[in-house]
């Protein structure tokens, strides 16, 4: 089903908020995170001291809990959910929602990229 999902990686004290309208639904999208590989140059985005590691760097056994909600407007709910948590605990590297691509095109990737303090 399409919707929002929240992956918790308790051992690392990190979490990830995602949204999908993928035809395979939430579970298919989560499996993409677990099975995908990032090229070495994409593991760190920007400065190594402030970069957030990609959720795709973790696997199924790193994920301790998954919360999911079916919604027809999943991308509209992604940023409000993401904003409810302190950024130091989040693995989201860019702002959520469909507008991220538009903003990156208009103002560059730096405008939507999140960094650690």
mmCIF file of the C-alpha atoms, coordinates in Angstrom:
data_MODEL
# 
_entry.id   MODEL 
# 
loop_
_atom_site.group_PDB 
_atom_site.id 
_atom_site.type_symbol 
_atom_site.label_atom_id 
_atom_site.label_alt_id 
_atom_site.label_comp_id 
_atom_site.label_asym_id 
_atom_site.label_entity_id 
_atom_site.label_seq_id 
_atom_site.pdbx_PDB_ins_code 
_atom_site.Cartn_x 
_atom_site.Cartn_y 
_atom_site.Cartn_z 
_atom_site.occupancy 
_atom_site.B_iso_or_equiv 
_atom_site.pdbx_formal_charge 
_atom_site.auth_seq_id 
_atom_site.auth_comp_id 
_atom_site.auth_asym_id 
_atom_site.auth_atom_id 
_atom_site.pdbx_PDB_model_num 
ATOM 1   C CA . UNK A 1 1   ? 0.000  0.000  0.000  1.00 0.00 ? 1   UNK A CA 1 
ATOM 2   C CA . UNK A 1 2   ? 1.163  3.599  -0.521 1.00 0.00 ? 2   UNK A CA 1 
ATOM 3   C CA . UNK A 1 3   ? 1.805  5.729  2.536  1.00 0.00 ? 3   UNK A CA 1 
ATOM 4   C CA . UNK A 1 4   ? 4.254  6.959  5.155  1.00 0.00 ? 4   UNK A CA 1 
ATOM 5   C CA . UNK A 1 5   ? 6.776  4.847  7.028  1.00 0.00 ? 5   UNK A CA 1 
ATOM 6   C CA . UNK A 1 6   ? 9.094  5.428  9.951  1.00 0.00 ? 6   UNK A CA 1 
ATOM 7   C CA . UNK A 1 7   ? 12.124 3.138  10.355 1.00 0.00 ? 7   UNK A CA 1 
ATOM 8   C CA . UNK A 1 8   ? 13.810 2.999  13.774 1.00 0.00 ? 8   UNK A CA 1 
ATOM 9   C CA . UNK A 1 9   ? 17.435 1.909  14.164 1.00 0.00 ? 9   UNK A CA 1 
ATOM 10  C CA . UNK A 1 10  ? 17.546 1.776  17.969 1.00 0.00 ? 10  UNK A CA 1 
ATOM 11  C CA . UNK A 1 11  ? 21.144 0.570  18.318 1.00 0.00 ? 11  UNK A CA 1 
ATOM 12  C CA . UNK A 1 12  ? 22.325 3.652  16.424 1.00 0.00 ? 12  UNK A CA 1 
ATOM 13  C CA . UNK A 1 13  ? 19.725 6.004  17.976 1.00 0.00 ? 13  UNK A CA 1 
ATOM 14  C CA . UNK A 1 14  ? 18.629 6.966  14.476 1.00 0.00 ? 14  UNK A CA 1 
ATOM 15  C CA . UNK A 1 15  ? 15.375 6.942  12.514 1.00 0.00 ? 15  UNK A CA 1 
ATOM 16  C CA . UNK A 1 16  ? 14.197 7.612  8.981  1.00 0.00 ? 16  UNK A CA 1 
ATOM 17  C CA . UNK A 1 17  ? 10.898 8.978  7.672  1.00 0.00 ? 17  UNK A CA 1 
ATOM 18  C CA . UNK A 1 18  ? 9.852  7.961  4.187  1.00 0.00 ? 18  UNK A CA 1 
ATOM 19  C CA . UNK A 1 19  ? 6.869  8.238  1.891  1.00 0.00 ? 19  UNK A CA 1 
ATOM 20  C CA . UNK A 1 20  ? 5.992  6.152  -1.110 1.00 0.00 ? 20  UNK A CA 1 
ATOM 21  C CA . UNK A 1 21  ? 3.465  5.693  -3.837 1.00 0.00 ? 21  UNK A CA 1 
ATOM 22  C CA . UNK A 1 22  ? 5.574  2.814  -5.207 1.00 0.00 ? 22  UNK A CA 1 
ATOM 23  C CA . UNK A 1 23  ? 3.363  0.200  -6.899 1.00 0.00 ? 23  UNK A CA 1 
ATOM 24  C CA . UNK A 1 24  ? 4.679  -2.430 -4.480 1.00 0.00 ? 24  UNK A CA 1 
ATOM 25  C CA . UNK A 1 25  ? 3.794  -0.226 -1.521 1.00 0.00 ? 25  UNK A CA 1 
ATOM 26  C CA . UNK A 1 26  ? 5.611  0.552  1.691  1.00 0.00 ? 26  UNK A CA 1 
ATOM 27  C CA . UNK A 1 27  ? 7.209  -2.873 2.127  1.00 0.00 ? 27  UNK A CA 1 
ATOM 28  C CA . UNK A 1 28  ? 8.694  -2.837 -1.366 1.00 0.00 ? 28  UNK A CA 1 
ATOM 29  C CA . UNK A 1 29  ? 10.176 0.613  -0.719 1.00 0.00 ? 29  UNK A CA 1 
ATOM 30  C CA . UNK A 1 30  ? 11.698 -0.468 2.587  1.00 0.00 ? 30  UNK A CA 1 
ATOM 31  C CA . UNK A 1 31  ? 13.204 -3.543 0.921  1.00 0.00 ? 31  UNK A CA 1 
ATOM 32  C CA . UNK A 1 32  ? 14.814 -1.211 -1.638 1.00 0.00 ? 32  UNK A CA 1 
ATOM 33  C CA . UNK A 1 33  ? 16.562 0.580  1.232  1.00 0.00 ? 33  UNK A CA 1 
ATOM 34  C CA . UNK A 1 34  ? 17.810 -2.719 2.658  1.00 0.00 ? 34  UNK A CA 1 
ATOM 35  C CA . UNK A 1 35  ? 19.001 -4.277 -0.593 1.00 0.00 ? 35  UNK A CA 1 
ATOM 36  C CA . UNK A 1 36  ? 20.291 -1.262 -2.494 1.00 0.00 ? 36  UNK A CA 1 
ATOM 37  C CA . UNK A 1 37  ? 23.928 -0.349 -2.599 1.00 0.00 ? 37  UNK A CA 1 
ATOM 38  C CA . UNK A 1 38  ? 25.412 3.121  -2.693 1.00 0.00 ? 38  UNK A CA 1 
ATOM 39  C CA . UNK A 1 39  ? 28.592 3.840  -4.556 1.00 0.00 ? 39  UNK A CA 1 
ATOM 40  C CA . UNK A 1 40  ? 31.422 4.813  -2.240 1.00 0.00 ? 40  UNK A CA 1 
ATOM 41  C CA . UNK A 1 41  ? 31.377 8.464  -3.315 1.00 0.00 ? 41  UNK A CA 1 
ATOM 42  C CA . UNK A 1 42  ? 27.681 8.745  -2.316 1.00 0.00 ? 42  UNK A CA 1 
ATOM 43  C CA . UNK A 1 43  ? 28.002 7.380  1.236  1.00 0.00 ? 43  UNK A CA 1 
ATOM 44  C CA . UNK A 1 44  ? 29.033 10.799 2.492  1.00 0.00 ? 44  UNK A CA 1 
ATOM 45  C CA . UNK A 1 45  ? 27.304 13.819 1.036  1.00 0.00 ? 45  UNK A CA 1 
ATOM 46  C CA . UNK A 1 46  ? 29.236 17.019 1.477  1.00 0.00 ? 46  UNK A CA 1 
ATOM 47  C CA . UNK A 1 47  ? 31.631 17.558 4.366  1.00 0.00 ? 47  UNK A CA 1 
ATOM 48  C CA . UNK A 1 48  ? 32.474 14.323 6.322  1.00 0.00 ? 48  UNK A CA 1 
ATOM 49  C CA . UNK A 1 49  ? 31.965 16.103 9.665  1.00 0.00 ? 49  UNK A CA 1 
ATOM 50  C CA . UNK A 1 50  ? 28.430 17.250 8.870  1.00 0.00 ? 50  UNK A CA 1 
ATOM 51  C CA . UNK A 1 51  ? 27.225 14.603 6.426  1.00 0.00 ? 51  UNK A CA 1 
ATOM 52  C CA . UNK A 1 52  ? 24.330 12.303 7.283  1.00 0.00 ? 52  UNK A CA 1 
ATOM 53  C CA . UNK A 1 53  ? 24.901 8.676  6.313  1.00 0.00 ? 53  UNK A CA 1 
ATOM 54  C CA . UNK A 1 54  ? 22.348 7.249  3.900  1.00 0.00 ? 54  UNK A CA 1 
ATOM 55  C CA . UNK A 1 55  ? 19.546 4.982  5.179  1.00 0.00 ? 55  UNK A CA 1 
ATOM 56  C CA . UNK A 1 56  ? 20.608 2.661  2.343  1.00 0.00 ? 56  UNK A CA 1 
ATOM 57  C CA . UNK A 1 57  ? 23.833 1.985  4.274  1.00 0.00 ? 57  UNK A CA 1 
ATOM 58  C CA . UNK A 1 58  ? 21.850 -0.019 6.835  1.00 0.00 ? 58  UNK A CA 1 
ATOM 59  C CA . UNK A 1 59  ? 20.211 -3.410 6.460  1.00 0.00 ? 59  UNK A CA 1 
ATOM 60  C CA . UNK A 1 60  ? 17.155 -5.261 7.763  1.00 0.00 ? 60  UNK A CA 1 
ATOM 61  C CA . UNK A 1 61  ? 18.807 -6.422 10.986 1.00 0.00 ? 61  UNK A CA 1 
ATOM 62  C CA . UNK A 1 62  ? 19.797 -2.822 11.822 1.00 0.00 ? 62  UNK A CA 1 
ATOM 63  C CA . UNK A 1 63  ? 16.119 -1.855 11.757 1.00 0.00 ? 63  UNK A CA 1 
ATOM 64  C CA . UNK A 1 64  ? 14.442 -2.585 15.086 1.00 0.00 ? 64  UNK A CA 1 
ATOM 65  C CA . UNK A 1 65  ? 10.954 -1.179 14.416 1.00 0.00 ? 65  UNK A CA 1 
ATOM 66  C CA . UNK A 1 66  ? 8.874  0.025  11.502 1.00 0.00 ? 66  UNK A CA 1 
ATOM 67  C CA . UNK A 1 67  ? 5.753  2.136  11.802 1.00 0.00 ? 67  UNK A CA 1 
ATOM 68  C CA . UNK A 1 68  ? 3.572  2.592  8.730  1.00 0.00 ? 68  UNK A CA 1 
ATOM 69  C CA . UNK A 1 69  ? 0.432  4.507  7.834  1.00 0.00 ? 69  UNK A CA 1 
ATOM 70  C CA . UNK A 1 70  ? -1.631 4.107  4.709  1.00 0.00 ? 70  UNK A CA 1 
ATOM 71  C CA . UNK A 1 71  ? -2.456 7.476  3.192  1.00 0.00 ? 71  UNK A CA 1 
ATOM 72  C CA . UNK A 1 72  ? -3.386 8.710  -0.246 1.00 0.00 ? 72  UNK A CA 1 
ATOM 73  C CA . UNK A 1 73  ? -1.342 11.906 0.281  1.00 0.00 ? 73  UNK A CA 1 
ATOM 74  C CA . UNK A 1 74  ? 1.829  10.359 1.681  1.00 0.00 ? 74  UNK A CA 1 
ATOM 75  C CA . UNK A 1 75  ? 4.232  12.975 0.330  1.00 0.00 ? 75  UNK A CA 1 
ATOM 76  C CA . UNK A 1 76  ? 2.191  15.787 1.892  1.00 0.00 ? 76  UNK A CA 1 
ATOM 77  C CA . UNK A 1 77  ? 2.642  14.211 5.329  1.00 0.00 ? 77  UNK A CA 1 
ATOM 78  C CA . UNK A 1 78  ? 6.353  13.441 5.093  1.00 0.00 ? 78  UNK A CA 1 
ATOM 79  C CA . UNK A 1 79  ? 7.806  16.830 6.094  1.00 0.00 ? 79  UNK A CA 1 
ATOM 80  C CA . UNK A 1 80  ? 5.381  17.477 8.985  1.00 0.00 ? 80  UNK A CA 1 
ATOM 81  C CA . UNK A 1 81  ? 6.274  14.059 10.412 1.00 0.00 ? 81  UNK A CA 1 
ATOM 82  C CA . UNK A 1 82  ? 9.991  14.617 9.859  1.00 0.00 ? 82  UNK A CA 1 
ATOM 83  C CA . UNK A 1 83  ? 9.822  18.009 11.587 1.00 0.00 ? 83  UNK A CA 1 
ATOM 84  C CA . UNK A 1 84  ? 8.482  16.417 14.794 1.00 0.00 ? 84  UNK A CA 1 
ATOM 85  C CA . UNK A 1 85  ? 11.853 14.827 15.626 1.00 0.00 ? 85  UNK A CA 1 
ATOM 86  C CA . UNK A 1 86  ? 15.243 16.341 16.524 1.00 0.00 ? 86  UNK A CA 1 
ATOM 87  C CA . UNK A 1 87  ? 17.466 16.344 13.446 1.00 0.00 ? 87  UNK A CA 1 
ATOM 88  C CA . UNK A 1 88  ? 20.359 14.723 15.337 1.00 0.00 ? 88  UNK A CA 1 
ATOM 89  C CA . UNK A 1 89  ? 18.336 11.482 15.395 1.00 0.00 ? 89  UNK A CA 1 
ATOM 90  C CA . UNK A 1 90  ? 17.230 11.507 11.761 1.00 0.00 ? 90  UNK A CA 1 
ATOM 91  C CA . UNK A 1 91  ? 18.862 9.865  8.754  1.00 0.00 ? 91  UNK A CA 1 
ATOM 92  C CA . UNK A 1 92  ? 16.909 11.900 6.200  1.00 0.00 ? 92  UNK A CA 1 
ATOM 93  C CA . UNK A 1 93  ? 19.512 13.643 4.056  1.00 0.00 ? 93  UNK A CA 1 
ATOM 94  C CA . UNK A 1 94  ? 17.125 15.982 2.254  1.00 0.00 ? 94  UNK A CA 1 
ATOM 95  C CA . UNK A 1 95  ? 13.750 17.490 3.004  1.00 0.00 ? 95  UNK A CA 1 
ATOM 96  C CA . UNK A 1 96  ? 10.833 15.250 2.158  1.00 0.00 ? 96  UNK A CA 1 
ATOM 97  C CA . UNK A 1 97  ? 7.977  15.615 -0.254 1.00 0.00 ? 97  UNK A CA 1 
ATOM 98  C CA . UNK A 1 98  ? 7.647  16.118 -3.964 1.00 0.00 ? 98  UNK A CA 1 
ATOM 99  C CA . UNK A 1 99  ? 8.808  19.738 -3.738 1.00 0.00 ? 99  UNK A CA 1 
ATOM 100 C CA . UNK A 1 100 ? 12.378 18.668 -2.926 1.00 0.00 ? 100 UNK A CA 1 
ATOM 101 C CA . UNK A 1 101 ? 13.163 18.024 -6.593 1.00 0.00 ? 101 UNK A CA 1 
ATOM 102 C CA . UNK A 1 102 ? 11.671 21.371 -7.646 1.00 0.00 ? 102 UNK A CA 1 
ATOM 103 C CA . UNK A 1 103 ? 13.601 23.292 -4.978 1.00 0.00 ? 103 UNK A CA 1 
ATOM 104 C CA . UNK A 1 104 ? 16.848 21.537 -5.880 1.00 0.00 ? 104 UNK A CA 1 
ATOM 105 C CA . UNK A 1 105 ? 16.325 22.514 -9.502 1.00 0.00 ? 105 UNK A CA 1 
ATOM 106 C CA . UNK A 1 106 ? 15.628 26.134 -8.614 1.00 0.00 ? 106 UNK A CA 1 
ATOM 107 C CA . UNK A 1 107 ? 18.136 26.771 -5.840 1.00 0.00 ? 107 UNK A CA 1 
ATOM 108 C CA . UNK A 1 108 ? 20.551 23.863 -5.993 1.00 0.00 ? 108 UNK A CA 1 
ATOM 109 C CA . UNK A 1 109 ? 20.946 20.781 -3.824 1.00 0.00 ? 109 UNK A CA 1 
ATOM 110 C CA . UNK A 1 110 ? 22.392 22.825 -0.942 1.00 0.00 ? 110 UNK A CA 1 
ATOM 111 C CA . UNK A 1 111 ? 18.962 24.353 -0.456 1.00 0.00 ? 111 UNK A CA 1 
ATOM 112 C CA . UNK A 1 112 ? 17.362 21.016 0.427  1.00 0.00 ? 112 UNK A CA 1 
ATOM 113 C CA . UNK A 1 113 ? 20.333 19.166 1.930  1.00 0.00 ? 113 UNK A CA 1 
ATOM 114 C CA . UNK A 1 114 ? 20.299 18.504 5.671  1.00 0.00 ? 114 UNK A CA 1 
ATOM 115 C CA . UNK A 1 115 ? 23.490 18.486 7.722  1.00 0.00 ? 115 UNK A CA 1 
ATOM 116 C CA . UNK A 1 116 ? 24.560 17.538 11.229 1.00 0.00 ? 116 UNK A CA 1 
ATOM 117 C CA . UNK A 1 117 ? 25.685 20.197 13.695 1.00 0.00 ? 117 UNK A CA 1 
# 
